[in-house]
Amino acid sequence: MPFYVKQGQVPNKRHIAFAKENGELYREELFSTHGFSNIYSNKYHHNMPTKTLEVSPMTLSHGGNWEDSLVQNYKLDTRLADNEGNFFSARNKMFYNNDLALYTAKVTRDTDEFYRNAYADEVIFVHEGDGVLLSEYGELEVRKWDYLVIPRGTTYQLKFNSFDNVRLFVIESFSMVEVPKHFRNEYGQLLESAPYCERDIRVPVLKDAVVERGNFAMVTKFGDKYQLNQLEWHPFDLVGWDGCVYPWAFNITEYAPKVGKIHLPPSDHLLFVAHNFVICNFVPRPYDFHPQAIPAPYYHNNIDSDEVLYYVDGDFMSRTGIEAGYITLHQKGVAHGPQPGRTEASIGKKDTYEYAVMVDTFAPLKLTEHVKHCMAADYNRSWLED
């Protein structure tokens, strides 16, 4: 990902014999992307990572398609879809297309099962809760309002310190989630002008290898299908690893926003990119400083993108009736913007306190039945004046 990391014991060359004290070989696993032509990591296991006792089908549903949904503006209280479950089973799919899927989840219990999303990178925004992400690469502290970027194929567990209130917004990407190229120089280092730097990125810390033989359950997701694998050896048996592919964390409070003389477009709040969509975020910032500036966004019509906003915290200046955990969807071809009176009320304001995650897609999103059950029926009328 953003930079090369080496942890634990690794041999001085790739693909050479690397022996334990008893003479047995450690087992090297190349974890590569785009075939063998992009970033990769090498992992060194005590045991062959291929040892599987049994593979069986598994059924897990996150929400069916809403066939007759209309193209319009939507406001959702995602809390209405909450159900019981762990960090992967509690997910409710809200929107999806061939490039990504968006889920919300209220996590209510732990699981000892390991989890692997084989076909998609995951960006998990931890809205509420804290704990630790456990993976082959080690332990990664999880804080409230973290983005957890988890490459596809990673075997992991997400443990929380308490289940009183754990809420997640999950972006599942069928292409690699990347730091935008214009944030980086030609050598890959983040630029001085980028809104975050390497110091803001947290990586896993490798712990002692777990060398245990038994029967370890791993749930694997392939697109929308699940399988249950019974592993002979505990998967967190690494003695060392190095490379550029690993899970990592970035907290939204570390994002340094741009500020302009007049209102900046949402694309100036960019965070990550992937094929056919981007992830942005809005954070507290000074407002525009032109003497006649209108801080509220102008009315706009995204004729080639759908706009999803997940509201995290604060006062959302352009709209009333928004609470933390709400989502708005403004679809391509439908104009949207501030409610009546909000534009005028914003004039003269000096700053804003708001946190929100935005996903802009460049292909239309499909809606699930969760949207039907969570939507505010009168949202389209919220621009009408009394």
Secondary structure as the mmCIF struct_conf table of DSSP 4:
data_model
#
loop_
_struct_conf.conf_type_id
_struct_conf.id
_struct_conf.beg_label_comp_id
_struct_conf.beg_label_asym_id
_struct_conf.beg_label_seq_id
_struct_conf.end_label_comp_id
_struct_conf.end_label_asym_id
_struct_conf.end_label_seq_id
BEND BEND1 PHE A 3 PHE A 3
STRN STRN1 VAL A 5 GLY A 8
BEND BEND2 ASN A 12 LYS A 13
TURN_TY1_P TURN_TY1_P1 ARG A 14 HIS A 15
BEND BEND3 ILE A 16 ILE A 16
STRN STRN2 ALA A 19 ALA A 19
TURN_TY1_P TURN_TY1_P2 GLU A 21 ASN A 22
BEND BEND4 GLY A 23 GLY A 23
HELX_LH_PP_P HELX_LH_PP_P1 GLU A 24 GLU A 24
STRN STRN3 LEU A 25 LEU A 25
HELX_LH_PP_P HELX_LH_PP_P2 TYR A 26 TYR A 26
STRN STRN4 ARG A 27 SER A 32
BEND BEND5 THR A 33 THR A 33
TURN_TY1_P TURN_TY1_P3 HIS A 34 SER A 37
BEND BEND6 ASN A 38 ASN A 38
STRN STRN5 TYR A 40 HIS A 45
BEND BEND7 HIS A 46 ASN A 47
TURN_TY1_P TURN_TY1_P4 PRO A 49 THR A 50
STRN STRN6 THR A 52 MET A 58
STRN STRN7 ASN A 65 ASN A 65
TURN_TY1_P TURN_TY1_P5 GLU A 67 ASP A 68
BEND BEND8 VAL A 71 GLN A 72
STRN STRN8 ASN A 73 ASP A 77
HELX_RH_3T_P HELX_RH_3T_P1 THR A 78 ALA A 81
BEND BEND9 GLU A 84 GLU A 84
TURN_TY1_P TURN_TY1_P6 PHE A 87 ALA A 90
STRN STRN9 ASN A 92 TYR A 96
BEND BEND10 ASN A 98 ASP A 99
STRN STRN10 LEU A 100 VAL A 107
STRN STRN11 PHE A 114 ASN A 117
BEND BEND11 ALA A 118 TYR A 119
STRN STRN12 ASP A 121 GLU A 128
STRN STRN13 GLY A 131 SER A 135
TURN_TY1_P TURN_TY1_P7 GLU A 136 TYR A 137
STRN STRN14 GLY A 138 VAL A 142
TURN_TY1_P TURN_TY1_P8 LYS A 144 TRP A 145
STRN STRN15 ASP A 146 ILE A 150
TURN_TY1_P TURN_TY1_P9 ARG A 152 GLY A 153
STRN STRN16 THR A 155 PHE A 160
BEND BEND12 ASN A 161 ASN A 161
BEND BEND13 ASP A 164 ASN A 165
STRN STRN17 VAL A 166 SER A 173
BEND BEND14 PHE A 174 SER A 175
STRN STRN18 GLU A 178 GLU A 178
HELX_RH_3T_P HELX_RH_3T_P2 LYS A 181 PHE A 183
STRN STRN19 ARG A 184 ARG A 184
TURN_TY1_P TURN_TY1_P10 GLU A 186 TYR A 187
BEND BEND15 GLY A 188 GLY A 188
HELX_LH_PP_P HELX_LH_PP_P3 GLN A 189 GLN A 189
STRN STRN20 LEU A 190 LEU A 190
HELX_LH_PP_P HELX_LH_PP_P4 LEU A 191 LEU A 191
TURN_TY1_P TURN_TY1_P11 GLU A 192 SER A 193
BEND BEND16 ALA A 194 TYR A 196
HELX_RH_3T_P HELX_RH_3T_P3 GLU A 198 ASP A 200
STRN STRN21 ARG A 202 ARG A 202
STRN STRN22 VAL A 205 VAL A 205
STRN STRN23 ARG A 213 PHE A 222
TURN_TY1_P TURN_TY1_P12 GLY A 223 ASP A 224
STRN STRN24 LYS A 225 TRP A 233
BEND BEND17 PRO A 235 PRO A 235
STRN STRN25 LEU A 238 GLY A 243
BEND BEND18 CYS A 244 CYS A 244
STRN STRN26 TRP A 248 ASN A 251
HELX_RH_3T_P HELX_RH_3T_P4 ILE A 252 GLU A 254
BEND BEND19 LYS A 261 ILE A 262
HELX_LH_PP_P HELX_LH_PP_P5 HIS A 263 PRO A 265
HELX_RH_3T_P HELX_RH_3T_P5 PRO A 266 HIS A 269
STRN STRN27 LEU A 270 ALA A 274
TURN_TY1_P TURN_TY1_P13 HIS A 275 ASN A 276
STRN STRN28 PHE A 277 PHE A 282
STRN STRN29 ARG A 285 PRO A 286
BEND BEND20 HIS A 290 HIS A 290
TURN_TY1_P TURN_TY1_P14 PRO A 291 GLN A 292
BEND BEND21 ALA A 296 ALA A 296
HELX_LH_PP_P HELX_LH_PP_P6 PRO A 297 TYR A 299
STRN STRN30 HIS A 300 HIS A 300
TURN_TY1_P TURN_TY1_P15 ILE A 303 ASP A 304
STRN STRN31 ASP A 306 GLY A 314
TURN_TY1_P TURN_TY1_P16 MET A 317 SER A 318
BEND BEND22 THR A 320 GLY A 321
TURN_TY1_P TURN_TY1_P17 ALA A 324 GLY A 325
STRN STRN32 TYR A 326 HIS A 330
TURN_TY1_P TURN_TY1_P18 LYS A 332 GLY A 333
STRN STRN33 HIS A 336 HIS A 336
HELX_LH_PP_P HELX_LH_PP_P7 PRO A 338 GLN A 339
TURN_TY1_P TURN_TY1_P19 PRO A 340 GLY A 341
HELX_RH_AL_P HELX_RH_AL_P1 ARG A 342 SER A 346
TURN_TY1_P TURN_TY1_P20 ILE A 347 GLY A 348
STRN STRN34 ASP A 351 THR A 352
STRN STRN35 GLU A 354 THR A 361
BEND BEND23 PHE A 362 ALA A 363
HELX_LH_PP_P HELX_LH_PP_P8 PRO A 364 LEU A 365
STRN STRN36 LYS A 366 LEU A 367
STRN STRN37 THR A 368 THR A 368
HELX_RH_AL_P HELX_RH_AL_P2 GLU A 369 CYS A 374
STRN STRN38 MET A 375 MET A 375
TURN_TY1_P TURN_TY1_P21 ALA A 377 ASP A 378
HELX_RH_3T_P HELX_RH_3T_P6 TYR A 379 ARG A 381
TURN_TY1_P TURN_TY1_P22 SER A 382 TRP A 383
#
